[in-house]
Structure formats: C-alpha cells, structure tokens
Amino acid sequence: MGTDKNRSSEETKVTRRDFLYLTTGSFTAVGVGAVAWPFIVQMNPDASVKALASTEVDLSPIMPGQSISILWRGKPVFIRRRTPEEITEAQAVKEADLPDPETDEARVQKPEWLVMVGVCTHLGCIPLGNKGEYNGWFCPCHGSHYDTSGRIRKGPAPKNLEVPKYVFLDDNTIKIG
Amino acid sequence: MSDNYEPQSAVGKWIDKRLPLISLFSGHLMQFPTPKNLNYWWTFGGILTFCLITQILTGLVLAMHYVADANLAFASVEHIMRDVNYGWLLRYMHATGASMFFIAVYIHMARSLFYGSYKEPRELIWIIGVFIFLLMVATAFMGYVLPWGQMSFWGATVITNLFSAVPFFGEAITNWLWGDYSVGSALLTRFFTLHYLMPFLIFGLVILHIWALHVPGNNNPEGIDVIKGQDTVPFHPHYVVKDVFALVVFMIVFAGFVFFSPNILGHSDNYIQANALQTPEHIVPEWYFLPFYAVLRAIPDKLGGVIAMVSAIAILAFIPWLDHSKVRSAKYRPLYKQFYWLLIFDFILLGYLGAQPATGIYLILGRLATLYYFLHFLLVMPLVGYIEKPKPLPKSISEPVLSNEEQQAKANLAT
C-alpha cells in the first residue's frame, strides 16, 4: 500500500515531507487560533454586564411635555411624553427633507411616547432637550439639531437618534432592552 | 558561523545596517552552535521561557478584571470565574501555570546540578538563575495572596510575620510592610503592584541568563568542552525541533491539569473568603514551597528558622565554589552521583514533610532532612571533590557513542 502511494506522489512532486509540513502548519494555526480566542473574547461584555442589559421604567409620573433620562447600559435614554403639537409637527415633516429619512410612525410605538438613546450620533455627546431650531434636541458639542421625533435635521451628525428595543409591559411600564 | 550572517533582502540589509536585530536573532536562535549530544533535560530552558510568557499573558488579562482591594478582591476573582468570558480558563491557566513553572524550574535546576552546568566558565549563568528563582518565589507567593481567600490571607500573615524575627526592628519592619497593623487592603494593593512588576524583572534576568549562556555555549551531558564545528550543530532546526517537541509534550500535561483537575495543586480553603478572626486548621503553602517550609519549621527558634529558610535558597548561589571538582558531569563522578540522588530524595522528603503536621516523627525527620540539605552543600560537596577519583573523561563528546562501535569492530577483528 505504502509503496504505490510513494511512487505516485514522486511523480506529482508532492513529498511526504510536504504533507507533514502542511498538516503541522495547519494544526499549529488552528491551535494558536484556539488559544488566542479566549484572550480576545475576554474583553467583550461579560455575563454580569449582560445580566443588567434591560431596564424597566414606570411612566405614570411623566406629564405631557415632560421628559426623563434614565441610564440603560451606561447610556442615557430619553423618554418624552410628547404634546399633541409636537406629534403633529413630527408627523408633518416630509421624508425628502430629512438627511436620514424615517417616518415618525416608524420611530414610536405609541405616538405619545418617544423613547430613544440620548447619545448624539456624531461623536457621542448628550444632546440638550427643548433646544435647537426644530424644537427638539440640540447637541452642544458640535451643533447638531434634532426635531421632535429625534431625527437629525441640521449639523454634522449623520443619523437620527437611535431608538432602542423596548416593549410596553402595560400602559404605564416599559422595559428597555 | 554565527558572526557573519548577511540579510538577503534590501529591507533586511537596510535595517540590519542600522540595528543588527536580524543578525542577532539569526546568530543566537538559528545558527548558534549547540553541542550535538544534548538530551531532553536540556529542553526545560525553552519550556521555562514558554511558562514565563504564559504567566505574563494570562496575568495581563486577569489584571483587566481583578480588583486589588480587600473588600472586592475575593468577589472579583469569583467574577472572573463565573462572569468573564473564558475567565475560568484564563485563571486556571495562570494558577496551574505557576505550578508548571515550578515543576520545570526544579527539573532545570536538578539538571544543572547533575551535569555540573554551574561550573567554570558558567558560574554567572547559575547565579543569575538563583536570582531568577528567588524572584519566582516572591512573585508566586504574592500572586497566591491576591485571591484573598483564607490561605492567601493567612499565608501572607505568616510570611510577613517572618520579618518580625528581625531583632529590634522586627515590629517596625512588619508594620512598614503591611502599611497597617495587620494584613489588609494596603498590603494587598502593594502585593498586586509588585506581583505585576516582578515578571518583567524576571524577563530581564532571563535575557541576561541567555546572554551569559551564549558566551561559553551550552554545557552537555558529557560535561567536557566541545570543539566548535566538529561537535556542534546549528540550534535551528536541530534543537528548535527538539525543544518544540518537548514543549508540546509539556503542554499536554499542562492542559491535562487545566482542564481535568485545575484545583488539585491548590488548597480548597482558598475558596473561603479571608477572615481575620479565624485561622484555618492547617496552614500549608503551595506545593512548590513545601521543602522550604519544612526547613522553616525544623528549627525550634523564630529567627533561626527564618535564617535557615532564606539560607536554603541563598546557599545555591555558592555552589560553583563549594563544588571544586574539575569534572562537570556526574556521569564521571561515581561518588558525587550517589550523594546527588540522596539530595534529590532529601528535597522530595522535605516537600512531603512540609505538608505534614510539625509533630512527632515528622518533626524529627524534618530536622534530619534539613540537616542533610545543608550538610550536602557545606560538607559533602567540598569533601567529595577531594576524595573522589573520577572516571576517565572521553576526549570528545563523540567518543562515548563511537567507542561502542569501535569496541565491537575490534571484537569482530579478534575473532
């Protein structure tokens, strides 16, 4: 069995040594990768961080026109109970006028409640509420203006304020994350 | 051979002209002339380098998650074990790695003792090695304190209290070490700092160790000087392959411990959080300190015990002058060879006794074993040099191999 194989491999110039080189090299590469992986992945969010990844919020104390900021995954989340004027203003905007087109309906589950991550999509500052040229938010760092739906209207930020995953547990409670 | 390496590529030439790094590595890790008869006991140098790098890398990663505060340290280690991605693996690698490091260093030292690698012209290599060992002991001890379990806490208490044996200044020194009136957060934080620093000092000494080795070159199992070219082969590929093979076998054993019995080399009491109001029933250090611990307990005097324990390591540095026999390898020293094995047995016995309660027969044996340990170096080594008649040395390292064939050839001719 051995001799036949040796003869055919001599013809194709693939030697036993080539084979050993390649297998040794491949196994070494797999081994090094397998050892390197734990060293890399240990820096990812760990189990204790993931366990804190959702937050429940009681909405009952918030009156129309008020907003609160809560901390979720180390970042502020704005929860604003919008007035009817703000809602109509947000719904009236044409998509063509927006740098990052998105309808107001796509950004809220109930029009009254606007929930979004309060981190400017430019370089991570926290925009100020009830400010800016569009009655929404204004980022003091580099001057980005957001409207009453949290969409970018003017300034260097490329995207609308991010809407996190959330569900209404009942009429007055939401769970973020 | 090693001095006239020329890089081939243009970039290589450009760099090498300005910083001869490639020539240095090529000369010392590739072409370095190495005796052709080195056996597997010589692979532990490479294995130890691997151990040091493993400890530094896993330690670096653990330090990203560990908190050096008495109130948080124990919880942060549990956090590493339970929450951090692969934290259990990295911690077990680090803890087991310390044990593997000591297994390898003891074999490495025993090999030097057997083949006389500490003798002229290699005294400095050996002395640097003793300092590396001393730093390893300090690093391992401080590392064991960091998890802040019962053994950590009481081990730290016992060992730092050794300094209270110093006359007059004892109490002042211990309070200075602790930064407090007992073992606490202040000590933990400074131990963490030093535990992080020392591996890099070891790394520096390892470079000196290898540098000093590469001046005279390797000793070999015959213990005689080699003739460059005739008796040597380039380090690469001959010893690179041999070292890597031994390393892979070593890693299999290492992985066996890490994955199948990571806690067998430690003490279960260290999974109980440090309690300043209760000492564990049985205080034992990690296994690799047991021989020295037995020496400490053998002396019925506080200061005397401490001095004996420190001397047990310090005495190693004087071996190149205590053993003045010109013959290096114990292969050609029939008398020394027997005492050598007696010392190895004595050291293992001390290790066993260090784990037993210091009462009755254990204490008597401990004292006898301690006595022999010191007598071996102070009396036996110098005396054997005078009394012993060594076997005739071969003229070259090839002779022991070839002489067998020659004898056979002669025997064939005679018949």
Boltz contact constraints between the chains, C-beta under 6 A:
constraints:
  - contact:
      token1: [A, 38]
      token2: [B, 86]
      max_distance: 6.0
  - contact:
      token1: [A, 38]
      token2: [B, 89]
      max_distance: 6.0
  - contact:
      token1: [A, 39]
      token2: [B, 61]
      max_distance: 6.0
  - contact:
      token1: [A, 41]
      token2: [B, 85]
      max_distance: 6.0
  - contact:
      token1: [A, 42]
      token2: [B, 61]
      max_distance: 6.0
  - contact:
      token1: [A, 42]
      token2: [B, 84]
      max_distance: 6.0
  - contact:
      token1: [A, 42]
      token2: [B, 85]
      max_distance: 6.0
  - contact:
      token1: [A, 42]
      token2: [B, 86]
      max_distance: 6.0
  - contact:
      token1: [A, 44]
      token2: [B, 85]
      max_distance: 6.0
  - contact:
      token1: [A, 46]
      token2: [B, 83]
      max_distance: 6.0
  - contact:
      token1: [A, 46]
      token2: [B, 84]
      max_distance: 6.0
  - contact:
      token1: [A, 46]
      token2: [B, 85]
      max_distance: 6.0
  - contact:
      token1: [A, 47]
      token2: [B, 83]
      max_distance: 6.0
  - contact:
      token1: [A, 48]
      token2: [B, 83]
      max_distance: 6.0
